[in-house]
Amino acid sequence: MLRLSTKARYALRAMIELALREGEGSVQLREIADAQRLSPKYLEQLVIPLRHAGLVHTERGPSGGYSLALPADEITALDVVRAVEGPLDLLDCVGRATICERSSSCAARELWRDLSAAVGEVLGKRSLADLASCQRTLNAAGGRRRARAV
């Protein structure tokens, strides 16, 4: 079974939450965690690579918090996943041919490379604005202000 890590899933949920609140100023980490039912301590660790990737802006102080560093329509799901996971290669041999002596003559490696590219393409087509819009629709249909995203 192909699975993304908890880091990727939770980081995307946190970023969707920030996209839902775009234009409202900084959001406290506790608010993001509560709205998405995430551990604040775990979320603290996730915002570090998101900040380093230039996706999240941090504001210090009593009224500080987090906000998107770019407009939601300029950040893709792929940007978020890459920020916390690194390259989106399904297998080590896809990104590092030297890891396997058969890499240059392996038909399966070609398949894994194509699959990795396809997954990246799908994630790259969905912006945080798209996902936030979808979340708003789901929230409205479920009658809740904020539902668990992704």
C-alpha positions in Angstrom: 0.0 0.0 0.0 1.3 3.4 -1.0 1.1 5.8 1.9 2.2 9.3 2.7 3.6 9.8 6.1 1.8 11.4 9.0 4.1 14.4 8.6 2.8 15.0 5.1 -0.8 14.5 6.0 -0.7 16.7 9.1 1.4 19.4 7.4 -1.2 19.6 4.6 -4.1 19.8 7.1 -2.3 22.7 8.9 -1.7 24.5 5.7 -5.3 24.1 4.6 -6.3 25.6 7.9 -4.1 28.6 7.3 -5.5 28.9 3.8 -9.0 28.9 5.3 -8.0 31.8 7.5 -6.0 33.7 4.8 -6.4 37.4 5.2 -7.2 37.2 8.9 -3.7 37.8 10.2 -1.5 35.5 12.2 -3.1 32.3 13.7 -1.9 30.8 17.0 -0.5 27.3 16.7 -3.0 26.2 19.3 -5.9 27.4 17.1 -4.6 25.4 14.1 -4.0 22.3 16.3 -7.5 22.6 17.8 -9.3 23.2 14.5 -7.5 20.2 12.9 -7.4 18.0 15.9 -3.6 17.8 15.8 -1.1 17.6 18.6 0.4 21.1 19.1 3.8 19.6 19.9 3.8 17.7 16.7 2.6 20.7 14.8 5.5 22.8 16.3 7.9 20.4 14.6 6.1 20.5 11.2 6.1 24.3 10.9 9.9 24.4 11.0 10.4 22.8 7.6 7.4 24.7 6.2 9.0 28.0 7.4 12.4 27.0 5.9 10.7 26.2 2.6 9.2 29.7 2.5 5.6 28.5 2.9 4.8 29.8 6.4 5.5 33.2 7.9 6.1 33.4 11.7 5.2 36.4 13.7 6.6 36.5 17.3 5.1 38.2 20.3 1.8 38.0 22.2 -0.3 38.6 19.1 2.0 36.5 16.9 1.4 33.3 15.2 1.5 31.8 11.7 0.3 32.8 8.3 0.9 31.7 4.7 4.1 33.3 3.3 2.6 33.2 -0.2 -1.0 33.5 -1.4 -2.9 30.2 -1.1 -3.3 29.9 -4.8 0.5 29.9 -5.2 1.2 27.1 -2.8 0.6 23.5 -4.0 0.1 20.3 -2.1 3.3 19.2 -3.7 5.1 22.2 -2.2 3.9 21.2 1.3 4.7 17.5 0.9 8.2 18.2 -0.4 8.8 20.7 2.4 8.3 18.0 5.1 9.2 14.9 3.2 11.9 15.9 0.7 11.9 14.5 -2.8 8.7 12.6 -3.8 10.4 9.4 -5.0 8.4 6.3 -4.2 11.6 4.2 -3.9 15.2 5.1 -3.1 16.4 3.9 -6.5 14.2 6.4 -8.4 16.1 9.4 -7.0 19.5 7.8 -6.5 20.4 5.4 -9.3 23.7 4.5 -7.5 21.8 2.8 -4.7 21.2 -0.3 -6.9 23.6 -1.9 -9.3 20.6 -2.8 -11.6 19.3 0.8 -11.9 20.5 1.4 -15.4 18.9 -1.7 -16.8 15.8 -2.1 -14.6 12.3 -1.8 -16.3 10.7 -1.7 -12.8 12.7 1.4 -11.9 11.3 3.1 -15.0 7.8 2.3 -13.8 8.5 3.6 -10.3 10.0 6.8 -11.8 6.8 7.3 -13.9 4.6 6.7 -11.0 6.6 9.1 -8.8 6.2 11.7 -11.5 2.5 11.1 -11.8 1.9 11.5 -8.1 3.9 14.7 -8.1 1.9 16.0 -11.1 -1.4 15.4 -9.2 -0.1 17.1 -6.0 1.3 19.9 -8.1 -2.1 20.6 -9.7 -3.9 21.3 -6.4 -3.3 24.6 -4.7 -4.1 25.4 -1.1 -6.8 27.7 -2.4 -8.4 24.8 -4.2 -8.2 22.6 -1.1 -9.5 25.4 1.2 -12.5 25.9 -1.2 -13.2 22.1 -1.2 -12.9 22.2 2.7 -15.4 25.1 2.9 -17.9 23.1 0.7 -17.4 20.0 2.9 -17.9 22.0 6.0 -21.1 23.6 4.7 -22.4 20.3 3.6 -21.7 18.8 7.0 -23.0 21.8 8.9 -19.7 22.3 10.8 -17.5 25.4 10.8 -14.3 23.3 10.4 -14.1 19.7 9.6 -11.0 17.5 9.6 -9.2 18.1 6.3 -7.2 15.5 4.4 
